Amino acid sequence: MSAGPARAIPHRPADGLCPVNGIRDLVHWRCGRDWSNAFVWGLGQGGGFAYLRVKVADPPRQIFWGNATPRQHAYLADLLGAGYVELEGRAFKTAWRRAQEAVDAGTPPVIGPLDMFYLPFYPGIYRKRHIPIHFLLLVGYDDERAYVLDTGHDALQSLPLAELQLAWNVNAPGLGKPNRLAVLDIVPNPEPTAALVRRSIADQCRTMLHPPVSMLGVPAMEKVVREMPGWPKELGDETTVRCLRQVREYLNSPPDLEGDHRVDSR
């Protein structure tokens, strides 16, 4: 396994908050600020809304509560004054080499989206359900395994590289292209927490009321209200059922086929 300080990162799990869990741990490690996962989620504008209309996606209409995760990662990096590098759409070997370099440099990367179908430390999902939205913090590696901190587990988890390669091959509209990783170089002394909160709230209001694209925020909510009644005529009954099933599944955290909130899938 790669040596170095990354293995000593403090970790606080929280089911359903994988997009920011690794960043929470990095902030605690580098700054000593022991924030909750929910606080970091809110600080990163986690209260957003997105409506995706993608013809080639399945289903072609998708609704998500919360901002698209890559945007959330970039926002938190900017808010905290952290260096930020994002890589996606490259070959597995290229992405894995860059991830190893980040670990060796003391800046463990957030990797994902990943398909939970290939994560053996979730036995209730492993090789049973495709959920291509998970994120991990890579903190070590050897020739055969990646060592990660996971939002659903207290202890360090190991993931065979063969499974990582399959899990990382995800192209999820609004979440990321295959082999995506984000590296945040957290500074030791960001702005005082109260100042960060005030800035985040102001930015969240602007994003919801006047988003950069109509697929986000209040304009997206209004578009859903206008368009959803016409889905059967536009898309057909079978496709409409798939769209509504996605709405029900992703209304919860973590996603659940029956819409049950925060189901423990371990």
PATOR-502252 format. One line per 10 residues: number of its first residue (from 1); their letters; for each residue x negated, y negated, z negated of N, C-alpha, C. Coordinates in steps of 0.001 Angstrom, whole numbers, padded with zeros to 6 digits, always signed. Example, Ala and Ser with C-alpha at 12.3 -4.5 7.8 and 13.67 -1.06 7.14 Angstrom:
residues 2
1	AS	-013190,+005690,-007800,-012300,+004500,-007800,-013200,+003300,-007800 | -012850,+002250,-007080,-013670,+001060,-007140,-012900,-000030,-007870 .
This chain:
residues 266
1	MSAGPARAIP	-000842,+001181,+000000,+000000,+000000,+000000,-000883,-001239,+000000 | -000441,-002269,+000657,-001191,-003507,+000636,-001275,-004048,-000777 | -002467,-004448,-001170,-002652,-005039,-002487,-002297,-006517,-002428 | -002243,-007160,-003602,-002006,-008594,-003605,-000922,-008980,-004581 | -000757,-010278,-004812,+000170,-010763,-005836,+001630,-010537,-005507 | +001957,-010237,-004248,+003364,-010113,-003883,+004082,-009037,-004683 | +003370,-008009,-005105,+004020,-006908,-005812,+004530,-007335,-007190 | +004028,-008451,-007708,+004423,-008905,-009041,+005596,-009887,-008988 | +006238,-010008,-007857,+007338,-010962,-007713,+008488,-010587,-008641 | +008993,-011536,-009434,+010170,-011247,-010268,+011398,-011061,-009384 .
11	HRPADGLCPV	+012287,-010165,-009803,+013425,-009807,-008957,+014705,-009811,-009779 | +015741,-010442,-009236,+017051,-010429,-009881,+018083,-009992,-008843 | +018599,-008758,-008907,+019551,-008276,-007896,+020923,-008917,-008048 | +021683,-008882,-006965,+023070,-009353,-006964,+023736,-008811,-005715 | +024673,-007873,-005887,+025344,-007265,-004739,+025979,-008329,-003857 | +025796,-008173,-002535,+026460,-009040,-001575,+025729,-010323,-001253 | +024611,-010606,-001917,+023907,-011870,-001679,+022516,-011629,-001087 | +022414,-010604,-000236,+021120,-010249,+000352,+020485,-011365,+001177 | +021260,-012243,+001859,+020594,-013257,+002680,+019677,-014182,+001889 | +020016,-014460,+000616,+019212,-015408,-000169,+018459,-014730,-001306 .
21	NGIRDLVHWR	+018664,-013433,-001522,+018056,-012749,-002657,+016535,-012847,-002636 | +015931,-012616,-001475,+014481,-012701,-001366,+013972,-014106,-001606 | +014711,-015120,-001144,+014305,-016509,-001354,+014410,-016863,-002828 | +015457,-016375,-003500,+015573,-016584,-004941,+014351,-016056,-005671 | +013941,-014831,-005296,+012793,-014211,-005939,+011505,-014991,-005662 | +011356,-015481,-004428,+010166,-016257,-004079,+010098,-017565,-004868 | +011251,-018222,-005031,+011289,-019469,-005796,+010902,-019210,-007251 | +011432,-018140,-007828,+011103,-017788,-009208,+009599,-017518,-009330 | +009069,-016808,-008382,+007649,-016421,-008392,+006728,-017625,-008224 | +007031,-018490,-007257,+006132,-019599,-006930,+006363,-020836,-007794 .
31	CGRDWSNAFV	+007619,-021057,-008236,+007946,-022301,-008947,+008304,-022096,-010410 | +008636,-020853,-010772,+009066,-020595,-012136,+010513,-020963,-012403 | +011276,-021290,-011368,+012687,-021646,-011544,+013536,-020384,-011378 | +014072,-019912,-012479,+014802,-018641,-012500,+016271,-018890,-012170 | +016538,-019259,-010935,+017896,-019529,-010486,+018649,-018222,-010245 | +019953,-018268,-010378,+020772,-017113,-010034,+020890,-017014,-008516 | +021249,-015818,-008035,+021469,-015641,-006603,+022631,-016494,-006111 | +023688,-016567,-006921,+024849,-017363,-006530,+024484,-018839,-006393 | +023619,-019326,-007284,+023189,-020719,-007206,+022420,-020965,-005911 | +021499,-020062,-005571,+020721,-020236,-004342,+021628,-020144,-003119 .
41	WGLGQGGGFA	+022624,-019253,-003176,+023580,-019144,-002070,+024304,-020477,-001860 | +024773,-021076,-002944,+025444,-022362,-002831,+024504,-023469,-002407 | +023285,-023466,-002955,+022299,-024476,-002603,+021975,-024418,-001112 | +022043,-023218,-000537,+021762,-023039,+000883,+022975,-023184,+001763 | +023987,-023926,+001277,+025224,-024162,+002038,+025943,-022855,+002353 | +026040,-021997,+001341,+026693,-020710,+001547,+028199,-020788,+001635 | +028773,-021954,+001450,+030229,-022075,+001507,+030767,-022383,+002874 | +030048,-022053,+003910,+030475,-022408,+005261,+031520,-021477,+005844 | +031857,-021726,+007103,+032842,-020931,+007839,+032416,-020918,+009298 | +032505,-019747,+009928,+032111,-019625,+011330,+033119,-018778,+012090 .
51	YLRVKVADPP	+033430,-019193,+013303,+034333,-018465,+014196,+033594,-018233,+015506 | +033246,-016971,+015772,+032478,-016625,+016964,+033389,-016090,+018059 | +033228,-016622,+019260,+033960,-016162,+020443,+032920,-015702,+021463 | +032618,-014398,+021467,+031553,-013847,+022314,+032148,-012702,+023127 | +032281,-012885,+024428,+032941,-011896,+025279,+032286,-010527,+025210 | +030954,-010495,+025130,+030251,-009211,+025182,+030148,-008552,+023809 | +030588,-009230,+022757,+030514,-008652,+021413,+031688,-007713,+021181 | +031558,-006859,+020186,+032632,-005949,+019803,+032860,-006059,+018290 | +033975,-006725,+017899,+035016,-007301,+018742,+034619,-008683,+019272 | +035342,-009187,+020272,+034956,-010461,+020900,+035333,-011705,+020093 .
61	RQIFWGNATP	+036102,-011547,+019035,+036423,-012649,+018127,+036033,-012213,+016720 | +035188,-013000,+016059,+034697,-012629,+014736,+034717,-013844,+013815 | +035077,-013603,+012555,+035174,-014675,+011566,+034267,-014333,+010385 | +033489,-015321,+009946,+032581,-015136,+008817,+032728,-016288,+007840 | +032756,-015958,+006548,+032735,-016969,+005508,+031291,-017150,+005081 | +030784,-018363,+005187,+029375,-018614,+004924,+028660,-018927,+006219 | +027566,-019662,+006109,+026809,-020042,+007294,+026064,-018862,+007888 | +025802,-018950,+009187,+024950,-017943,+009820,+023625,-017900,+009073 | +023170,-016729,+008733,+022033,-016580,+007826,+020756,-017249,+008320 | +020366,-017138,+009603,+019150,-017836,+010027,+019211,-019334,+009726 .
71	RQHAYLADLL	+020366,-019935,+009911,+020505,-021362,+009608,+020357,-021604,+008110 | +020878,-020682,+007286,+020752,-020812,+005846,+019292,-020715,+005407 | +018552,-019799,+005989,+017127,-019681,+005674,+016384,-020969,+006026 | +016641,-021478,+007232,+015960,-022695,+007672,+016357,-023887,+006805 | +017628,-023942,+006414,+018084,-025062,+005578,+017393,-025049,+004220 | +017328,-023880,+003587,+016685,-023789,+002284,+015203,-024148,+002372 | +014537,-023716,+003431,+013127,-024069,+003597,+012959,-025579,+003671 | +013813,-026238,+004440,+013728,-027695,+004563,+014054,-028373,+003231 | +015095,-027894,+002560,+015510,-028485,+001288,+014397,-028389,+000250 | +013710,-027255,+000224,+012672,-027009,-000772,+011297,-027520,-000348 .
81	GAGYVELEGR	+011198,-028096,+000840,+009915,-028571,+001333,+008941,-027455,+001627 | +009468,-026284,+001988,+008634,-025111,+002241,+008225,-025033,+003706 | +007055,-024466,+003945,+006699,-024131,+005309,+007629,-023034,+005817 | +007940,-023050,+007113,+008919,-022087,+007629,+008500,-021600,+009008 | +008457,-020276,+009152,+008178,-019639,+010437,+009217,-018552,+010650 | +009811,-018537,+011815,+010819,-017522,+012148,+010402,-016822,+013438 | +010565,-015515,+013456,+010210,-014712,+014623,+011347,-013744,+014887 | +011780,-013607,+016146,+012814,-012638,+016482,+012727,-012299,+017959 | +013337,-011181,+018304,+013379,-010781,+019698,+012074,-010229,+020236 | +011112,-009929,+019360,+009845,-009353,+019797,+009877,-007830,+019630 .
91	AFKTAWRRAQ	+008875,-007166,+020167,+008763,-005725,+019999,+008518,-005393,+018532 | +008895,-004177,+018126,+008728,-003778,+016735,+007274,-003912,+016291 | +006328,-003455,+017111,+004920,-003500,+016721,+004458,-004934,+016460 | +004929,-005853,+017297,+004552,-007257,+017128,+005136,-007819,+015842 | +006430,-007561,+015604,+007088,-008077,+014403,+006501,-007451,+013145 | +006219,-006152,+013193,+005671,-005481,+012019,+004266,-005999,+011698 | +003467,-006233,+012716,+002131,-006786,+012477,+002232,-008185,+011855 | +003171,-008996,+012333,+003344,-010340,+011766,+003851,-010250,+010329 | +004719,-009294,+010040,+005221,-009109,+008678,+004100,-008695,+007738 | +003226,-007796,+008194,+002075,-007374,+007388,+001154,-008555,+007096 .
101	EAVDAGTPPV	+000933,-009376,+008099,+000070,-010546,+007919,+000660,-011496,+006883 | +001975,-011641,+006887,+002621,-012522,+005917,+002457,-011983,+004497 | +002624,-010678,+004329,+002415,-010074,+003006,+000980,-010295,+002540 | +000017,-010043,+003424,-001392,-010187,+003076,-001741,-011629,+002720 | -001024,-012587,+003321,-001294,-014002,+003077,-000612,-014517,+001809 | +000161,-013647,+001133,+000855,-014079,-000077,+002154,-014805,+000195 | +002712,-014634,+001394,+004006,-015232,+001741,+004939,-014124,+002235 | +005423,-013265,+001344,+006263,-012128,+001747,+007460,-012584,+002590 | +007706,-011908,+003710,+008772,-012336,+004603,+010134,-011714,+004264 | +011182,-012459,+004583,+012532,-011913,+004595,+012719,-011241,+005945 .
111	IGPLDMFYLP	+013120,-009969,+005950,+013314,-009261,+007213,+014795,-008917,+007374 | +015302,-009090,+008580,+016692,-008796,+008870,+017283,-009834,+009807 | +018469,-009519,+010359,+019398,-008505,+009890,+018935,-007072,+010170 | +019320,-006198,+009235,+019049,-004772,+009329,+020369,-004007,+009299 | +020402,-002868,+009976,+021569,-002000,+009951,+021457,-001052,+008754 | +022389,-001171,+007794,+022336,-000378,+006567,+022507,+001116,+006824 | +022925,+001491,+008024,+023045,+002895,+008421,+021726,+003637,+008220 | +020604,+002913,+008312,+019282,+003538,+008256,+018548,+003294,+006935 | +019247,+002799,+005903,+018598,+002504,+004623,+018905,+003611,+003622 | +017948,+004508,+003333,+018225,+005676,+002485,+018529,+005333,+001036 .
121	FYPGIYRKRH	+018195,+004133,+000580,+018497,+003782,-000810,+019926,+003283,-000983 | +020754,+003394,+000073,+022197,+003200,-000027,+022877,+004506,+000417 | +022890,+005528,-000427,+023384,+006844,-000011,+024857,+006840,+000411 | +025638,+005911,-000097,+027041,+005857,+000307,+027235,+005373,+001729 | +026197,+004757,+002308,+026261,+004211,+003661,+025289,+004929,+004594 | +024184,+005405,+004062,+023100,+005973,+004863,+023588,+007054,+005816 | +023361,+006818,+007094,+023750,+007728,+008173,+025267,+007963,+008224 | +026034,+007023,+007659,+027494,+007146,+007650,+028187,+005936,+008279 | +027703,+004723,+007965,+028364,+003507,+008447,+027335,+002529,+008989 | +027644,+001925,+010133,+026792,+000885,+010698,+027247,-000465,+010148 .
131	IPIHFLLLVG	+026377,-001099,+009345,+026633,-002443,+008824,+025382,-003264,+009129 | +025360,-003949,+010284,+024124,-004596,+010749,+023942,-006021,+010237 | +023968,-006214,+008910,+023879,-007577,+008379,+022963,-007680,+007161 | +022190,-006651,+006830,+021466,-006643,+005561,+020092,-007305,+005693 | +019596,-007836,+004555,+018294,-008497,+004517,+017496,-008002,+003319 | +016175,-007881,+003502,+015270,-007406,+002461,+014067,-008342,+002369 | +013384,-008308,+001220,+012123,-009019,+001076,+011001,-007988,+001107 | +010142,-008082,+002112,+009020,-007151,+002247,+007882,-007603,+001334 | +007471,-006738,+000393,+006432,-007122,-000558,+005203,-006220,-000496 | +005224,-005171,+000324,+004067,-004300,+000448,+004268,-003293,+001563 .
141	YDDERAYVLD	+003216,-002576,+001910,+003308,-001593,+002988,+002131,-000641,+002909 | +002279,+000520,+003548,+001153,+001404,+003814,+001338,+001959,+005219 | +000641,+003025,+005549,+000703,+003529,+006927,+002045,+004152,+007287 | +002849,+004513,+006285,+004089,+005229,+006562,+005342,+004528,+006033 | +005186,+003571,+005118,+006354,+003001,+004452,+006233,+001485,+004271 | +007423,+000871,+004215,+007542,-000520,+003791,+008064,-000521,+002364 | +007590,-001445,+001547,+008033,-001559,+000160,+008765,-002884,+000010 | +010008,-002800,-000453,+010893,-003960,-000381,+011624,-004200,-001698 | +012033,-005446,-001884,+012970,-005801,-002939,+014329,-005957,-002288 | +015329,-005306,-002877,+016667,-005240,-002304,+017682,-005830,-003276 .
151	TGHDALQSLP	+018651,-006552,-002744,+019617,-007249,-003576,+020475,-006305,-004424 | +020568,-005025,-004064,+021425,-004094,-004786,+020707,-003199,-005771 | +019384,-003403,-005955,+018610,-002506,-006809,+017621,-003287,-007669 | +017440,-002830,-008892,+016496,-003471,-009801,+015047,-003161,-009425 | +014783,-001925,-009041,+013416,-001477,-008820,+012981,-001663,-007366 | +011653,-001652,-007175,+011071,-001679,-005839,+011549,-000457,-005052 | +011912,-000654,-003789,+012376,+000435,-002931,+011370,+000680,-001812 | +011290,+001929,-001369,+010425,+002262,-000238,+011287,+002668,+000950 | +010830,+002303,+002131,+011580,+002561,+003363,+010612,+003116,+004408 | +010842,+004355,+004891,+009974,+004902,+005936,+009947,+003982,+007156 .
161	LAELQLAWNV	+008785,+003797,+007737,+008680,+002902,+008886,+009536,+003366,+010056 | +009729,+004677,+010181,+010583,+005186,+011257,+012020,+004707,+011086 | +012484,+004654,+009836,+013830,+004163,+009566,+013892,+002643,+009711 | +012834,+001952,+009275,+012801,+000496,+009431,+012897,+000114,+010899 | +012184,+000823,+011747,+012214,+000496,+013172,+013630,+000601,+013727 | +014368,+001619,+013310,+015752,+001771,+013767,+016657,+000704,+013146 | +016489,+000463,+011859,+017351,-000496,+011164,+017146,-001913,+011668 | +015924,-002230,+012081,+015553,-003594,+012469,+015963,-003910,+013906 | +016375,-002907,+014655,+016738,-003101,+016065,+018197,-003550,+016162 | +018462,-004742,+015634,+019819,-005275,+015541,+019923,-006573,+016339 .
171	NAPGLGKPNR	+020941,-006665,+017169,+021246,-007915,+017867,+022643,-008335,+017439 | +022718,-009179,+016407,+024001,-009580,+015823,+024246,-011050,+016107 | +025244,-011381,+016953,+025525,-012790,+017255,+025720,-013606,+015986 | +024990,-014712,+015895,+025098,-015575,+014736,+024215,-015185,+013572 | +023633,-013974,+013620,+022795,-013510,+012516,+021340,-013324,+012917 | +021100,-012886,+014122,+019718,-012725,+014546,+019550,-011700,+015641 | +018429,-011791,+016325,+018052,-010854,+017366,+017166,-009765,+016767 | +016856,-008720,+017557,+016066,-007608,+017009,+014743,-008054,+016386 | +014391,-007364,+015292,+013095,-007525,+014630,+012867,-008959,+014137 | +013907,-009535,+013569,+013809,-010906,+013057,+013149,-010912,+011671 .
181	LAVLDIVPNP	+012291,-011889,+011452,+011741,-012130,+010125,+011616,-013631,+009909 | +011676,-014019,+008643,+011521,-015422,+008272,+010500,-015512,+007151 | +009544,-016409,+007306,+008492,-016609,+006308,+008659,-017995,+005704 | +008906,-018047,+004384,+009022,-019310,+003671,+007825,-019451,+002738 | +007029,-020481,+002945,+005885,-020758,+002091,+006343,-021761,+001030 | +006876,-021240,-000073,+007482,-022069,-001111,+006406,-022878,-001832 | +006635,-024184,-001972,+005675,-025041,-002672,+005885,-024912,-004185 | +004843,-025112,-004980,+004971,-024921,-006436,+005882,-025938,-007123 | +006005,-027151,-006547,+006759,-028206,-007222,+007733,-028889,-006265 | +008851,-028229,-005934,+009868,-028907,-005125,+010545,-030003,-005940 .
191	EPTAALVRRS	+011458,-030729,-005322,+012188,-031793,-006015,+012903,-031232,-007246 | +013217,-032087,-008214,+014002,-031627,-009364,+015303,-030957,-008919 | +015735,-029985,-009680,+016917,-029200,-009294,+018146,-030080,-009084 | +018368,-031062,-009960,+019539,-031932,-009831,+019525,-032680,-008505 | +018344,-033122,-008061,+018244,-033830,-006787,+018542,-032891,-005622 | +018078,-031642,-005723,+018360,-030662,-004676,+019852,-030393,-004572 | +020528,-030301,-005723,+021970,-030048,-005735,+022715,-031193,-005069 | +022375,-032424,-005409,+023067,-033574,-004821,+022893,-033607,-003308 | +021683,-033353,-002851,+021435,-033360,-001403,+022189,-032227,-000714 | +022198,-031051,-001337,+022885,-029905,-000739,+024384,-030146,-000612 .
201	IADQCRTMLH	+024997,-030710,-001656,+026439,-030963,-001617,+026772,-031953,-000502 | +025980,-033015,-000390,+026227,-034000,+000665,+026091,-033370,+002050 | +025056,-032561,+002217,+024852,-031904,+003509,+025973,-030911,+003806 | +026443,-030188,+002767,+027521,-029224,+002954,+028794,-029915,+003423 | +029116,-031057,+002822,+030311,-031803,+003230,+030204,-032242,+004678 | +029045,-032761,+005067,+028871,-033191,+006454,+028978,-032007,+007405 | +028389,-030868,+007030,+028422,-029694,+007889,+029842,-029172,+008074 | +030624,-029152,+006992,+031992,-028648,+007079,+032905,-029593,+007861 | +032762,-030887,+007640,+033660,-031856,+008275,+033207,-032233,+009676 | +031903,-032327,+009883,+031365,-032753,+011179,+030215,-031832,+011582 .
211	PPVSMLGVPA	+030508,-030559,+011851,+029446,-029598,+012183,+028822,-029907,+013538 | +027588,-029398,+013757,+026929,-029649,+015039,+027608,-028945,+016216 | +028344,-027862,+015940,+029095,-027146,+016976,+030467,-026790,+016426 | +031447,-026633,+017298,+032827,-026424,+016865,+033084,-025031,+016307 | +032085,-024138,+016396,+032265,-022796,+015853,+032083,-022772,+014337 | +031728,-023918,+013728,+031471,-023987,+012300,+032456,-024923,+011599 | +032594,-024708,+010272,+033292,-025652,+009422,+034787,-025780,+009678 | +035316,-026952,+009312,+036747,-027213,+009433,+037222,-027139,+010886 | +036483,-027662,+011882,+036920,-027488,+013270,+037094,-026021,+013657 | +036230,-025139,+013148,+036366,-023713,+013436,+037624,-023145,+012792 .
221	MEKVVREMPG	+037934,-023570,+011556,+039169,-023128,+010903,+040393,-023542,+011720 | +040380,-024769,+012190,+041506,-025258,+012985,+041631,-024485,+014293 | +040499,-024122,+014888,+040519,-023355,+016136,+041105,-021961,+015900 | +040741,-021313,+014771,+041299,-020005,+014442,+042819,-020085,+014317 | +043298,-021096,+013611,+044746,-021260,+013410,+045457,-021399,+014749 | +044843,-022134,+015687,+045460,-022320,+017006,+045416,-021054,+017849 | +044296,-020318,+017782,+044078,-019246,+018737,+044538,-017875,+018274 | +044507,-017597,+016984,+044814,-016250,+016504,+046190,-015746,+016948 | +047246,-016561,+016896,+048555,-016049,+017368,+048540,-015608,+018828 | +047614,-016127,+019634,+047556,-015777,+021051,+046605,-014647,+021374 .
231	WPKELGDETT	+045953,-014072,+020353,+045013,-012984,+020612,+045643,-011790,+021337 | +046842,-011324,+020938,+047409,-010154,+021641,+047587,-010381,+023132 | +048058,-011563,+023504,+048268,-011850,+024919,+046938,-012022,+025646 | +045968,-012658,+024977,+044679,-012937,+025597,+043784,-011704,+025664 | +043771,-010920,+024582,+042801,-009838,+024449,+043404,-008444,+024577 | +044716,-008343,+024406,+045360,-007031,+024369,+045500,-006543,+022944 | +046459,-005644,+022731,+046756,-005188,+021370,+045585,-004436,+020739 | +044943,-003556,+021489,+043870,-002740,+020915,+042695,-003602,+020467 | +042292,-004547,+021308,+041180,-005436,+020947,+041565,-006338,+019792 | +042799,-006794,+019776,+043264,-007645,+018673,+043177,-006907,+017346 .
241	VRCLRQVREY	+043526,-005633,+017341,+043427,-004842,+016109,+041980,-004786,+015632 | +041027,-004619,+016550,+039613,-004586,+016159,+039168,-005930,+015591 | +039662,-007006,+016189,+039322,-008349,+015691,+039867,-008555,+014283 | +041114,-008160,+014055,+041713,-008332,+012735,+041045,-007433,+011704 | +040604,-006247,+012139,+039887,-005358,+011223,+038567,-006006,+010790 | +037885,-006672,+011728,+036640,-007368,+011371,+036912,-008474,+010365 | +037993,-009207,+010548,+038349,-010278,+009614,+038542,-009704,+008209 | +039252,-008593,+008115,+039501,-007969,+006819,+038205,-007451,+006201 | +037376,-006793,+007013,+036150,-006195,+006494,+035188,-007263,+005989 | +035015,-008341,+006750,+034011,-009348,+006401,+034556,-010457,+005512 .
251	LNSPPDLEGD	+035823,-010321,+005102,+036364,-011250,+004113,+035717,-011026,+002757 | +035119,-009858,+002586,+034582,-009456,+001295,+033064,-009393,+001315 | +032494,-009269,+000140,+031048,-009236,-000001,+030655,-008187,-001036 | +029981,-007097,-000600,+029586,-006804,+000771,+030788,-006376,+001609 | +030639,-006359,+002942,+031770,-005980,+003804,+032310,-004600,+003463 | +033616,-004460,+003530,+034255,-003188,+003230,+035399,-002964,+004208 | +035491,-001763,+004751,+036490,-001462,+005779,+037909,-001703,+005312 | +038164,-001476,+004030,+039515,-001630,+003517,+039759,-002982,+002874 | +038758,-003865,+002921,+038957,-005188,+002353,+038860,-005226,+000842 | +038255,-004217,+000226,+038099,-004202,-001229,+036883,-005040,-001616 .
261	HRVDSR	+037068,-005985,-002511,+036014,-006941,-002837,+034904,-006306,-003676 | +033659,-006546,-003255,+032456,-006143,-003985,+032464,-004669,-004379 | +032715,-003818,-003410,+032651,-002381,-003652,+031198,-001966,-003873 | +030921,-001202,-004897,+029575,-000706,-005151,+029304,+000452,-004204 | +028462,+000237,-003211,+028231,+001244,-002174,+027004,+002092,-002458 | +026394,+001973,-003641,+025205,+002781,-003930,+025550,+004195,-004287 .
